[in-house]
């Protein structure tokens, strides 16, 4: 039995390894269209590889996926975070959990993950061929013929297979899925899923490098299926083009399609004090006035904000930094409080990560059985990874989806082994 895996990324490799583990007598071959293998693994986490997240309850883990969470909740019963940790550590890659629950190799080097996957592929006899792009898949009775436009001189133009696992990754354009659409699959149009907010006309950019944590951030006038507003919490990073950081990236993921429909022009509302409301802050200041009343507002910042950010807020509200707290006019105080808990900035565009580019969209989840990852449209074809309309917030969740779907796809729907 010959199995062809299309795609040499995380999902493709894990699918190939799973296939050889469950079906050791099968011939398994990975076809990668570029000259690089495991490219996203290499750059993930700033080169450290954030390979999963320390969330060990399947129902909670599924909540980090704006698209695909419901389906993955069932899939995690076959292979989840605990299984990922055990798989890598049993092969000599020790992992660690950081404060935000992201998990990395102890070596802080993505190459340890790449080396582990490559060693396992070599050990199990997985054949790897690079520079082969699939242009069309034809099914003739129970067999498949793959047409390629191989870039290497010796590359064959036709490849045969008994079964195919497609782990070709996402595509920024819907045309990139035409070869799958030709097989009868429904393609959900792709749009960027993880991006930062460009704010070309906002003066706060001069504070680039400043971090506020935690903040609560939402998009004005935009709700979700489960909430009246599209919001997130976490750290926010001010950049030379606008705003980034976990809070912004989570928001971009949950709002991917709505923000795309708005052409990335929207108002961002920020509570710089996290979950505190204006009345709570006002009551706290009034209670503290006896202690800070004689202090200059520029020198006494009663909140956990950086000095640069605090002075920016004073400037924004035309408050003289040398004014003492007990001489601060009510009008100025009201404006300052509103800025702290309900600040507004205009976003006009986005900036996407390059190598770590993530999209939502791809093969419709309705076309796939998540018990086996087999196509309901074309039997004998299995899917894994970002080629599906699955994506997550940052933190190792996209890789976990790759490991999970790759592992299940590699079973080819028959082996009871975990």
Secondary structure, DSSP 8 states (H G I E B T S, - for coil): -EEEEE--SHHHHHHHHHHHHH-TTSEEEEEESSS-SSHHHHHHHHHT-EEEES---HHHHGGG-TBTHHHHHHHTTTS-HHHHHHHHHTTT--EEE-TTSEEEETT--THHHHHHHHHHHHHHT-EEEES--EEEEEEETTEEEEEE--SSTT--SEEEESEEEE-----SSGGGGHHHHTTT--EEEEEE-SEEEE-TT-GGGGGTT-EEEEEEEEETT---SS-SSEEEEEEEEE-SSEEESHHHHHHHHHTHHHHHHTTTEEEEEEETTTT--HHHHHHHHHHHHHHHTTSBTTT---SS--HHHHHHHHHHTT--TTSBGGG--HHHHHHHHHHHHHEEEEEE-EEE-STT--EEEEE-GGGEETTTTEESSSTTEEE-GGGBS-B--SSSHHHHHHHHHHHHHHTTTT----
